[in-house]
Amino acid sequence: MGAPITHVEINTKESKKLQDFYSKLFDWHMDTNNPMGYAMVDTHAGKGIGAGIGQSQNGRNFVTFYVDVTDLEGTLKKAEGLGAKTVLKPTQTGPVTVAMFADPEGNVIGLAKGM
């Protein structure tokens, strides 16, 4: 069985502006009750996958998705063997550990364990 996509994330230089935009456009509810002001999106739709809108740490905007895997290090090594580059080594973020890589075309993809 394949690994599921569990989270989509929008990273931007102006996170509050985009949080407001998507909240108004789709009637999404934003929970920013955390020190970074990262918005966990709740659509109240009862279906779909999780999403978040946060401040870009490197000054560039990007949209990515996270794939739930059991072995972050092993998946990063496999991705690198296929031509990817690690962008973020496994990092604990609350109850979830995440990692990121850039695919051979430069698209940033997230990996998550514990979602």
Backbone as a printed PyTorch tensor [residue, N CA C, xyz], in Angstrom:
tensor([[[  0.8470,  -1.1730,   0.0000],
         [  0.0000,   0.0000,   0.0000],
         [  0.8940,   1.2390,   0.0000]],

        [[  0.5110,   2.2570,  -0.7530],
         [  1.2800,   3.4960,  -0.8470],
         [  1.1510,   4.3670,   0.3870]],

        [[  2.0760,   5.2920,   0.5450],
         [  2.0690,   6.2290,   1.6790],
         [  1.0640,   7.3470,   1.4210]],

        [[  0.2100,   7.6780,   2.4080],
         [ -0.8300,   8.6790,   2.1990],
         [ -0.3330,  10.1220,   2.3430]],

        [[ -0.9370,  11.0190,   1.5620],
         [ -0.7310,  12.4530,   1.7540],
         [ -1.6090,  12.8560,   2.9270]],

        [[ -1.0150,  13.5180,   3.9130],
         [ -1.7610,  13.8360,   5.1290],
         [ -1.8970,  15.3240,   5.4100]],

        [[ -1.1420,  16.1720,   4.7240],
         [ -1.1590,  17.5930,   5.0680],
         [ -0.6570,  18.4020,   3.8730]],

        [[ -1.2670,  19.5360,   3.6290],
         [ -0.8360,  20.4730,   2.6020],
         [ -0.4820,  21.7720,   3.3060]],

        [[  0.5660,  22.4380,   2.8370],
         [  1.0500,  23.6290,   3.5310],
         [  1.3720,  24.7380,   2.5320]],

        [[  0.9650,  25.9430,   2.8710],
         [  1.3190,  27.1280,   2.0990],
         [  2.2880,  27.9330,   2.9490]],

        [[  3.4800,  28.1830,   2.4350],
         [  4.4760,  28.9980,   3.1260],
         [  4.6690,  30.2760,   2.3370]],

        [[  4.6650,  31.3960,   3.0370],
         [  4.6730,  32.6820,   2.3650],
         [  5.3840,  33.7350,   3.1980]],

        [[  5.7840,  34.8120,   2.5460],
         [  6.4210,  35.9230,   3.2460],
         [  5.4090,  36.7060,   4.0740]],

        [[  4.1290,  36.6070,   3.7210],
         [  3.0770,  37.3430,   4.4310],
         [  1.9640,  36.3850,   4.8430]],

        [[  2.2460,  35.5690,   5.8650],
         [  1.3050,  34.5160,   6.2490],
         [ -0.0380,  35.0660,   6.7150]],

        [[ -0.0460,  36.1540,   7.4760],
         [ -1.3290,  36.6910,   7.9650],
         [ -2.2140,  37.1390,   6.8110]],

        [[ -1.6080,  37.6980,   5.7780],
         [ -2.3560,  38.1390,   4.6000],
         [ -3.0180,  36.9380,   3.9110]],

        [[ -2.2610,  35.8410,   3.7260],
         [ -2.8370,  34.6690,   3.0760],
         [ -3.8130,  33.9250,   3.9830]],

        [[ -3.5690,  33.9270,   5.2860],
         [ -4.5320,  33.3280,   6.2040],
         [ -5.8800,  34.0290,   6.0740]],

        [[ -5.8570,  35.3470,   6.0220],
         [ -7.0810,  36.1350,   5.8680],
         [ -7.7310,  35.8530,   4.5130]],

        [[ -6.9210,  35.8040,   3.4450],
         [ -7.4290,  35.5470,   2.1010],
         [ -8.1730,  34.2140,   2.0360]],

        [[ -7.5290,  33.1280,   2.4650],
         [ -8.1490,  31.8120,   2.3680],
         [ -9.3110,  31.6480,   3.3330]],

        [[ -9.2470,  32.3040,   4.4660],
         [-10.3590,  32.2810,   5.4070],
         [-11.6080,  32.8760,   4.7670]],

        [[-11.4300,  34.0050,   4.1020],
         [-12.5670,  34.6700,   3.4510],
         [-13.0160,  33.9280,   2.1910]],

        [[-12.0740,  33.4340,   1.4060],
         [-12.4060,  32.7650,   0.1460],
         [-13.1690,  31.4660,   0.3560]],

        [[-12.6870,  30.6040,   1.2470],
         [-13.2670,  29.2810,   1.4240],
         [-13.9790,  29.0730,   2.7540]],

        [[-14.0710,  30.1180,   3.5730],
         [-14.6710,  30.0280,   4.9090],
         [-13.9120,  29.0350,   5.7840]],

        [[-12.5820,  29.0280,   5.6170],
         [-11.7320,  28.1790,   6.4430],
         [-11.5220,  28.8430,   7.7920]],

        [[-11.4260,  28.0460,   8.8260],
         [-11.1570,  28.5290,  10.1790],
         [ -9.6770,  28.3270,  10.4740]],

        [[ -9.0270,  29.3800,  10.9810],
         [ -7.5840,  29.3550,  11.2180],
         [ -7.2930,  29.3450,  12.7200]],

        [[ -6.5560,  28.3510,  13.1640],
         [ -6.1150,  28.2940,  14.5580],
         [ -4.6360,  28.6750,  14.5870]],

        [[ -4.3420,  29.8840,  15.0500],
         [ -2.9610,  30.3740,  15.1220],
         [ -2.4680,  30.4320,  16.5650]],

        [[ -3.0640,  29.6290,  17.4210],
         [ -2.7140,  29.6280,  18.8400],
         [ -1.4080,  28.8640,  19.0710]],

        [[ -0.2950,  29.4610,  18.6090],
         [  1.0350,  28.8930,  18.8000],
         [  2.0440,  30.0230,  18.6460]],

        [[  3.2430,  29.8570,  19.1700],
         [  4.2230,  30.9520,  19.1540],
         [  4.6220,  31.4570,  17.7630]],

        [[  4.5220,  30.6070,  16.7440],
         [  4.9330,  31.0170,  15.4020],
         [  3.7970,  31.6440,  14.5920]],

        [[  2.5580,  31.6000,  15.1080],
         [  1.4260,  32.1170,  14.3650],
         [  1.0720,  31.2670,  13.1560]],

        [[  1.5350,  30.0120,  13.1620],
         [  1.2260,  29.0750,  12.0880],
         [ -0.2530,  28.7250,  12.1610]],

        [[ -0.9600,  28.8490,  11.0660],
         [ -2.3970,  28.5740,  11.0650],
         [ -2.6730,  27.1220,  10.6940]],

        [[ -3.2740,  26.4080,  11.6110],
         [ -3.7950,  25.0790,  11.2900],
         [ -5.1990,  25.3190,  10.7500]],

        [[ -5.4410,  24.8540,   9.5330],
         [ -6.7030,  25.1060,   8.8550],
         [ -7.7120,  24.0250,   9.2210]],

        [[ -8.9070,  24.4680,   9.6140],
         [-10.0260,  23.5560,   9.8350],
         [-11.1330,  23.9940,   8.8870]],

        [[-11.4400,  23.1680,   7.9220],
         [-12.4490,  23.5310,   6.9240],
         [-13.8690,  23.3160,   7.4410]],

        [[-14.0230,  22.5420,   8.5030],
         [-15.3360,  22.1590,   9.0280],
         [-16.1600,  21.4410,   7.9590]],

        [[-15.4760,  20.8340,   6.9870],
         [-16.1670,  20.1510,   5.8930],
         [-16.4180,  18.6750,   6.1830]],

        [[-15.6940,  18.1060,   7.1320],
         [-15.8760,  16.6980,   7.4480],
         [-15.1890,  15.7490,   6.4820]],

        [[-14.4400,  16.2770,   5.5250],
         [-13.6850,  15.4310,   4.6060],
         [-12.4850,  16.2190,   4.1130]],

        [[-11.5920,  15.5560,   3.4080],
         [-10.3800,  16.2030,   2.9240],
         [ -9.2210,  15.9500,   3.8710]],

        [[ -8.0680,  16.5540,   3.5580],
         [ -6.8780,  16.3850,   4.3820],
         [ -6.5560,  17.6930,   5.0910]],

        [[ -5.6820,  17.6190,   6.0870],
         [ -5.2970,  18.7910,   6.8560],
         [ -4.4750,  19.7770,   6.0540]],

        [[ -4.4670,  21.0320,   6.5120],
         [ -3.6920,  22.0670,   5.8410],
         [ -3.1810,  23.0780,   6.8560]],

        [[ -2.1870,  23.8310,   6.4420],
         [ -1.6370,  24.8860,   7.2780],
         [ -1.1100,  26.0220,   6.4260]],

        [[ -1.0570,  27.2130,   7.0200],
         [ -0.4870,  28.3800,   6.3540],
         [  0.5080,  29.0060,   7.3140]],

        [[  1.7650,  29.1250,   6.8770],
         [  2.7990,  29.6170,   7.7610],
         [  3.7530,  30.5860,   7.1040]],

        [[  4.5780,  31.1620,   7.9500],
         [  5.5940,  32.1160,   7.5260],
         [  6.7650,  31.3690,   6.9150]],

        [[  7.1710,  31.7700,   5.7260],
         [  8.3150,  31.1500,   5.0730],
         [  9.5810,  31.4670,   5.8590]],

        [[ 10.3930,  30.4620,   6.1050],
         [ 11.6250,  30.6510,   6.8640],
         [ 12.7990,  31.0570,   5.9820]],

        [[ 12.6650,  30.8600,   4.6750],
         [ 13.7720,  31.1780,   3.7760],
         [ 13.4530,  32.3450,   2.8370]],

        [[ 12.3290,  33.0160,   3.0720],
         [ 11.9850,  34.1800,   2.2770],
         [ 11.3690,  33.8960,   0.9220]],

        [[ 11.0780,  32.6280,   0.6400],
         [ 10.4190,  32.3430,  -0.6370],
         [  9.0940,  31.6440,  -0.4020]],

        [[  8.1490,  31.9230,  -1.2700],
         [  6.8230,  31.3170,  -1.1750],
         [  6.8440,  29.9320,  -1.8050]],

        [[  6.1360,  28.9980,  -1.2000],
         [  5.9680,  27.6870,  -1.8240],
         [  4.7920,  26.9600,  -1.2000]],

        [[  4.2350,  26.0470,  -1.9660],
         [  3.1700,  25.1620,  -1.5060],
         [  3.7450,  23.7620,  -1.5310]],

        [[  3.4900,  23.0040,  -0.4860],
         [  3.9960,  21.6380,  -0.4480],
         [  2.9540,  20.7170,   0.1630]],

        [[  3.1660,  19.4500,   0.0260],
         [  2.3190,  18.4720,   0.6930],
         [  3.2040,  17.5530,   1.5050]],

        [[  2.6220,  16.9550,   2.5320],
         [  3.3510,  16.0450,   3.4140],
         [  2.8340,  14.6270,   3.2270]],

        [[  3.7710,  13.6910,   3.1940],
         [  3.4560,  12.2800,   3.0420],
         [  3.8200,  11.5820,   4.3480]],

        [[  2.9030,  10.7870,   4.8610],
         [  3.1100,  10.0540,   6.1090],
         [  3.9680,   8.8260,   5.8370]],

        [[  5.1470,   8.7710,   6.4680],
         [  6.0540,   7.6350,   6.3140],
         [  6.4990,   7.1490,   7.6920]],

        [[  6.9420,   5.9140,   7.7690],
         [  7.3830,   5.3690,   9.0600],
         [  8.8670,   5.5950,   9.3110]],

        [[  9.6500,   5.8150,   8.2520],
         [ 11.0960,   5.9620,   8.3820],
         [ 11.5520,   7.2220,   7.6370]],

        [[ 11.6650,   8.3270,   8.3580],
         [ 12.0480,   9.5950,   7.7370],
         [ 13.4430,   9.5290,   7.1290]],

        [[ 14.4200,   9.0850,   7.9050],
         [ 15.8020,   9.0040,   7.4130],
         [ 15.9110,   8.0920,   6.1950]],

        [[ 15.2690,   6.9320,   6.2800],
         [ 15.3170,   5.9880,   5.1730],
         [ 14.6610,   6.5380,   3.9180]],

        [[ 13.5610,   7.2510,   4.0920],
         [ 12.8730,   7.8360,   2.9400],
         [ 13.7060,   8.9570,   2.3300]],

        [[ 14.3630,   9.7730,   3.1680],
         [ 15.2540,  10.8120,   2.6420],
         [ 16.4010,  10.1980,   1.8430]],

        [[ 16.9940,   9.1250,   2.3670],
         [ 18.0920,   8.4560,   1.6570],
         [ 17.6170,   7.8880,   0.3240]],

        [[ 16.4220,   7.3060,   0.3240],
         [ 15.8710,   6.7540,  -0.9130],
         [ 15.6210,   7.8820,  -1.9190]],

        [[ 15.0690,   9.0000,  -1.4490],
         [ 14.8080,  10.1600,  -2.3170],
         [ 16.1110,  10.6880,  -2.9080]],

        [[ 17.1430,  10.7950,  -2.0570],
         [ 18.4480,  11.2670,  -2.5390],
         [ 19.0080,  10.3190,  -3.5980]],

        [[ 18.8250,   9.0300,  -3.4000],
         [ 19.2810,   8.0440,  -4.3730],
         [ 18.5660,   8.1820,  -5.7160]],

        [[ 17.3880,   8.7830,  -5.6770],
         [ 16.6150,   8.9940,  -6.8990],
         [ 16.8180,  10.3950,  -7.4740]],

        [[ 17.7460,  11.1700,  -6.8760],
         [ 18.0580,  12.4900,  -7.4210],
         [ 17.5570,  13.6730,  -6.6340]],

        [[ 16.9460,  13.4540,  -5.4720],
         [ 16.4390,  14.5510,  -4.6380],
         [ 17.5420,  15.0870,  -3.7300]],

        [[ 17.2820,  16.2290,  -3.1090],
         [ 18.2050,  16.8160,  -2.1320],
         [ 17.4430,  17.0970,  -0.8440]],

        [[ 18.0350,  16.7290,   0.2900],
         [ 17.4070,  17.0030,   1.5750],
         [ 17.4060,  18.5020,   1.8350]],

        [[ 16.2430,  19.0180,   2.2250],
         [ 16.0740,  20.4330,   2.5460],
         [ 16.0080,  20.6200,   4.0600]],

        [[ 15.3540,  19.6740,   4.7400],
         [ 15.2030,  19.7220,   6.1960],
         [ 15.3640,  18.3140,   6.7370]],

        [[ 16.3700,  18.1180,   7.5860],
         [ 16.5460,  16.8260,   8.2470],
         [ 15.4120,  16.6400,   9.2530]],

        [[ 15.1480,  15.4090,   9.6990],
         [ 14.0460,  15.1810,  10.6330],
         [ 14.1010,  16.1390,  11.8280]],

        [[ 12.9640,  16.7930,  12.0460],
         [ 12.8360,  17.8200,  13.0770],
         [ 11.5250,  17.6140,  13.8200]],

        [[ 11.5950,  17.5740,  15.1320],
         [ 10.3990,  17.4140,  15.9600],
         [  9.6290,  18.7250,  15.9900]],

        [[  8.3370,  18.6910,  15.6600],
         [  7.4620,  19.8680,  15.7260],
         [  6.2180,  19.4670,  16.5070]],

        [[  6.2820,  19.5990,  17.8180],
         [  5.1800,  19.1270,  18.6530],
         [  5.1330,  17.6160,  18.6120]],

        [[  3.9390,  17.0360,  18.3930],
         [  3.8260,  15.5740,  18.3800],
         [  4.2590,  14.9300,  17.0630]],

        [[  4.6090,  15.7330,  16.0800],
         [  4.9400,  15.2330,  14.7520],
         [  6.4150,  15.5100,  14.4490]],

        [[  7.0700,  14.5740,  13.7840],
         [  8.4220,  14.7880,  13.2880],
         [  8.3200,  14.9540,  11.7780]],

        [[  8.9590,  16.0060,  11.2530],
         [  8.8830,  16.2910,   9.8210],
         [ 10.2800,  16.3530,   9.2100]],

        [[ 10.3390,  16.1910,   7.9090],
         [ 11.5570,  16.3480,   7.1150],
         [ 11.0970,  16.8430,   5.7460]],

        [[ 12.0220,  17.4080,   4.9700],
         [ 11.6620,  17.8960,   3.6400],
         [ 12.7870,  17.6090,   2.6610]],

        [[ 12.4080,  17.4050,   1.4080],
         [ 13.3890,  17.2540,   0.3500],
         [ 12.9100,  18.0180,  -0.8780]],

        [[ 13.8490,  18.3560,  -1.7460],
         [ 13.5200,  18.9400,  -3.0470],
         [ 13.6620,  17.8250,  -4.0720]],

        [[ 12.6160,  17.6050,  -4.8520],
         [ 12.6780,  16.5640,  -5.8710],
         [ 13.6350,  16.9930,  -6.9880]],

        [[ 13.8920,  16.1310,  -7.9590],
         [ 14.8580,  16.4900,  -9.0010],
         [ 14.5220,  17.7680,  -9.7820]],

        [[ 13.2730,  18.2190,  -9.7360],
         [ 12.8760,  19.4520, -10.4130],
         [ 12.8250,  20.6410,  -9.4530]],

        [[ 13.1610,  20.4200,  -8.1720],
         [ 13.2010,  21.5010,  -7.2000],
         [ 11.9430,  21.6960,  -6.3890]],

        [[ 10.9170,  20.8770,  -6.5880],
         [  9.6840,  20.9800,  -5.8030],
         [  9.9410,  20.4700,  -4.3840]],

        [[  9.5250,  21.2330,  -3.3930],
         [  9.7450,  20.8370,  -1.9960],
         [  8.5880,  19.9650,  -1.5210]],

        [[  8.9310,  18.7800,  -1.0140],
         [  7.9620,  17.8020,  -0.5320],
         [  8.2760,  17.5160,   0.9280]],

        [[  7.2230,  17.4330,   1.7340],
         [  7.3890,  17.1450,   3.1520],
         [  7.1400,  15.6860,   3.4760]],

        [[  7.8350,  15.2100,   4.4910],
         [  7.6170,  13.8880,   5.0480],
         [  7.2050,  14.0820,   6.4920]],

        [[  6.3040,  13.2500,   6.9790],
         [  5.8420,  13.3840,   8.3590],
         [  5.7060,  12.0110,   9.0020]],

        [[  6.0020,  11.9820,  10.2790],
         [  5.8120,  10.7740,  11.0840],
         [  5.0530,  11.1920,  12.3340]],

        [[  3.9200,  10.5520,  12.5610],
         [  3.1310,  10.8680,  13.7490],
         [  1.9130,  11.7200,  13.4870]],

        [[  1.5760,  11.9410,  12.2110],
         [  0.3760,  12.7440,  11.8890],
         [ -0.8610,  11.9260,  12.0220]]])
